Amino acid sequence: MIQLAKNIIPAKEIIDKLKEYQDQIDSLATFQLRSDKAKNVFSTRNRIGNKVFDAVKVKLTEMCSGARRCVYCEDSVADEVEHIHPKDLYPNLCFHWDNYVYACGNCNGPKNNKFAIFRKDNGNFHNVNPQGKMKATEPLEGNDALINPRIEDPLDFCILDLSSTFKFVVVAKGGTDDAFKADYTYNEVLRLNDREFLRKARENAYTNYKSRLGYYTTKKVEGVAQDKLDNLVLNLKQEAHPTVWKEMQRYHSKGILKSIDKDLDDLFIKSPEALNW
Ligand SMILES: [Zn+2]
């Protein structure tokens, strides 16, 4: 799961059109009507050939890492407009640009209507829509318990274990809201640790990033032209699983990389510019 750029916004006429779509939902009298309408009308608007959603997808693509990778798993191609706040539960956010990310079907499908909050009245963790419930009900008020990659950095909540497991480990103190939020997001909703192919893909990405940095460093020492080096950097930035690269940088900066991978740590010392890639 990767934090997305904040300064990418569709043209004003697209935002205005989204607002027009949204107003059609907001004008309905009951939550149930608004929820049903959001579900129905979104699928009819979100189609190839709809100019608004064609434009939305262009902007969501600009936000993606690598070759249009999914914001959540960073592995598969992103091809579904995903609502961070599910549209059934939050029909008032169905056509809000800030509520969209580009995700893959493998992540978007199981996420579906899962959402949780910390209740405003008592602070308790609360599943907004318990599983098995057929109809969405109006959510209670509270702060989101799902990490939002449009406004938050997922790596403030977890660290990726680069030493052996390539699983995400919650860094917040047990029992705190941040710990609940990280566990709910990474493990319960997105299953980023127990989908084995993702764990394996992160392990492979580590090797790929390391060999690309090694190749770049060798070529730099050989004195190859800057434009060729720039190209190597560009290629590295197109790799899937950018979180793995970010963690390689963070481990080096924190001084913990040398104890688990001295060769990689040395590469960052020889090419410190790589800490800004
Ligand atoms: Zn995905």
Boltz pocket constraint, residues with backbone or C-beta under 6 A from the ligand:
constraints:
  - pocket:
      binder: B
      contacts: [[A, 70], [A, 71], [A, 72], [A, 73], [A, 74], [A, 75], [A, 76], [A, 103], [A, 104], [A, 105], [A, 106], [A, 107], [A, 108]]
      max_distance: 6.0
